[in-house]
């Protein structure tokens, strides 16, 4: 049976009074009430509601918390949240809505709904947010949510008016949804639908199994991404994962809403080796995604990972006019002055090329990043973007600071200065970055990091992968973090390995904070007994180092066995080690030496020298034939330590 209260579809010509009347009508028909908490609208929402005859039956009252301290005193907004994010934030709007319900409840009769508004009406920026940025909070007995950011162009009065009508429209939609849901439950008209009703939290957990962001909330460097052995003439495995979420969107409105939020956690087409599918089409994916998030700010707010492949930047099928049309549509939806945005790109070119300038995929990518307020992880493949994204362009789009925490960049052989190549992405995110992953960097070809003018106050994790990085560059890179917690170093070429003592020297400034260390090689073998000239220094200077991954060439520095080999792990490892990964790039002779070193490590553990040790995982190039291997695992097991064979952590 169809519900008597279908979701509202906005009229083409709809006044504020129309929307307010709908809200009051829905509240009265459901026997429910509403309280309001306003900031930038300064009573505009309450004035609109009370302009409707009969509003007193549904409207309880409200709070105008224009001053920030009143949001804490009257609405109980978390002061730590305000200190961390400022008052222009979705969570602040959500807590204001909850506070409105509480503040307007009386005589044991709770207010059913709360509505909150916060934003920047102008004329100046606030908390780094541009004029026109608005968040709306809605609270009900089922929970609360913060919506936005909404970007409303125009004058101060226009922003406030647009906020009032948007807030009431969103409340109206939520009311209609709740009434529909209650009617379906009460009437039991569709037994099949009843069988699919689950709390959204449980649905989100279930559907999250089809989302890489949910399965792997802590991203690893893309070069380490576990391969699925993509077959060229088979569909992309990543697309197949998402197909389940697309299908769920068609089941019901409830499933659609939850599945959409999961779908938009990330936009990473071609991640891992899924780009190798010849059945995968790249045409217009970037443009279509920009259109969607520009028109649907609530979906844009869900996106936390973006994988910018150079394949995505090819928009030749759209043509210059098509690219400009996409940019114009997105800019108009977000209240961005496109000419100012594009002028920043034009001015970044050499003077001789400015007259021929036409926007391309780079500008689409730049505007997309500007539309993603909660983007946390950005992967950049070689030649993506083809040119740097100017900081002036991002600022013209209303972005004064990016929220990036992880930047994973493959610099490639054509990159001469990494900081210049990253441009505005690095300039506007360096204060918030916690993780920097660099791959394919080539200092042997004259490439420079270019980070001299950058500040990384929150950088805690650094990876250098498949790179020919010099000792000078590595020392400079490791000098930026204040308290490094993890360092991963991998290369494919023996000739460009940095001597272990130098690495430990550069890391020693982080001796009190380092928790994870990986020193390894990718898919290469040490030939003709070519080891590093100096052995690894003791890791016992790192008292909090708990996860250690070492390749044999960092442990031994000679093909010939020496008596000290048996105790080398005992001498190297700190007592704080919890997990130890071992790999080999030499062959059986070294595997035997590692096994003997593990035997001595078991003895030292039994004597109490490694009280935290819980796991030892070995990834050897050839399996050892040592008959004592089983008994060694049993000895460790008796000490509460698991010894087994596994893939090298994060290995391709």
C-alpha positions, 0 to 999 in steps of 0.5 A: 500500500502506498504511503499517504505521505510520499517524500516531498519533491520540491516545487519549481516555484516554492516560497519560504512560507510553502516550506514552513507550512509543510513542516508545521502540517507534517508535525501536527499530523504526526503529533510531534514538535520541533525546537530550533538552534540558530547561529547565522540565521539569527532567528530566521528559521523560527520567524518562518515557522511562527508565520504559519497559522497554528504553529504553536501546536508544533513549534516549541521555541528555540535558541539564537546562539550567535556568540560561540560561548552560548553554543556551549552554555545553552546547547552543550556543544562540545568545547573540544570540538569547537576548539578543534574544528571551529563552529562552522562544522557538520558535527557542531550543527548536529550537536546544536540540533540535539541541544535544541531538543533538550533546551525546548523540552519541559514537564517531562515532555521531550521535543521530538525534533531539533534543527540547527544552523551554523555557517558563514554569512559574511562579509569575512571568512570564519574559521577558515571557511569561505562566505556562504559555507553552511551546515545544517543539523537535524536531531530526532529520537532516532539520532542526529546528523550534520548535513553539508557543507552547503555553499550559497552564493550572494550577499549576506542576506541571500546566504541567510535566506537560502540557509533558512529555506534549505534547513526547513526543506531538509527537516521536511524531507526527514519528517516525511521519511520518518512518517512513511517509515512509521506507517510501513511498520504499523500497517505491515502492508509489505511483509517482505519489506518488514523482513529487510528492516535493519538498523542502519548501523548494522546495514552499514557494517554489512555493506562495508565489506564491499568497500575498501575504505571500510575493510582497510581504514588505515591505507597502506602505500598504493605500491604495496597494494595487494594484487588480485592478479587482474586478468586483462580480459576480465572485468575490473575486480574493483568494479565487481566489488562495487557492483554489489553496492550498486545493486543494493541501492535498488532494493529499498530506500533504506538500503539505498541511503546506507549503500550510497554513503558507503559507495561514496567513501572513496573514488579510487577506480583503477586502484591496485592492479585493477587498471589492467582490465581492458573491459574497464572504461575510463571515459568521463568517469572523472567528469561524472563524479564531479557533477555528482558531488557538486550537486550532492554536497552530502555525498561529497562530504562522505568521500575520504579517499581519491585515487587520481590516475592519469587514465582519469585525466583523459577527457578527449572524448568530451572536447574542450567545450565539454570540459568547460561545460562540466566545470561551469555546471559544477562551479555554478552548483557550488557558487564558485566563480569559474573565471577566477578559478581558471585564471589561476591555472592560466597564470601558472603557465609560462607567458608564452603559453597563456594565450593558448590555454584551455582547461583539461582534466587537471582542472576537473581534478582540481575542482573535484578536490575542492568539492570534497571537504572531508578528503583524507587520503589522496593517491597520485599516480605518475603524471597525475595531475599532469601539471600542478594544481595552483593553490590560488585555484583552490582558494578561488574555489573557497578552499583555504585549507585541505583536510588531507592526512595521507598523501601518496605520490608516485613522482616518476622520472619526469618530476624535477621538483616534487614540491612544485609538482604537488603545488597547492595540494602540498601547500594547503595540506602540509599542516594536516598531513600525518602520512607521506608516501613517496615512490619512484623518486629519482634523485640520481636524475637530478630530482629535488624534494623541494620541501625547504619552505614546507612545514609538517607539524603533524607528520608521523608516517613516512614511506620511501618506496622503489626510489633512488633517493640519496642519503642527503635527500633521505636525511632531509626528508626525515628531518621534517617530522617532529615525532616520527612513528613509522618509517618504511623503506623499500627499493628494487635496486641494490646499487641505490640502497642506503647503508643501514647505519645512515638510516639509523642515524637519520632516524635517531632523532625520533628514537623516543617515538618510532614504533614501526620500521621496515627495511626491505627490497622489492622483488630483487635478489642479491647476486654474487654475494653483493651485500651492503658494506656496513651492517645494520646498527642496533635498534635498541636505541628505539625503546618503543619500536614494536613492529619491525620488518627486515630483509636479510641484506640489512641483517648480514653484510657478508655471504660467508657465515661468521660465529656472531650470526647466531646472536645477531637478532638478539643484539639487533632487536629492542626488548619492546618488539611485538611483531617481527617480519623477516624476508630474504633476497639471497637464498638457502645459505642465509635462510639457514643462518636466519633459522639459527638466529631465531633459535637463539632468539627463542632462548633469549625470549625464554630468559625474559629478554623480549617480554613483548614478543608475540609474532614472528612471520617469515617470508623467505625466497626458498623454504628451508629444509631444516628439520628443526623448523617444526620444533622451533615453532613449538618452542616459540609457541610455548613462550606465547609467540607465534612463528609462521610463514606469511607474505611480506607485510603490504607486499605486492 
